[in-house]
Structure formats: C-alpha cells, structure tokens
Amino acid sequence: MHITHRASRIHTAKIGVSYET
C-alpha cells in the first residue's frame, strides 16, 4: 500500500490512535 508523504502522517496518526485506544 502506497501513501503520500502528507497522507502518511495523517494515516499513521489515525492508525496510531486507533491502536492505542
């Protein structure tokens, strides 16, 4: 799965929060 540089930040942040919760 390829993600853009700016999208990767938001994507990672969303996933990070999801996994954290």
HELIX and SHEET records of a PDB file:
HELIX    1   1 HIS A    5  GLU A   20  1                                  16    
END                                                                             
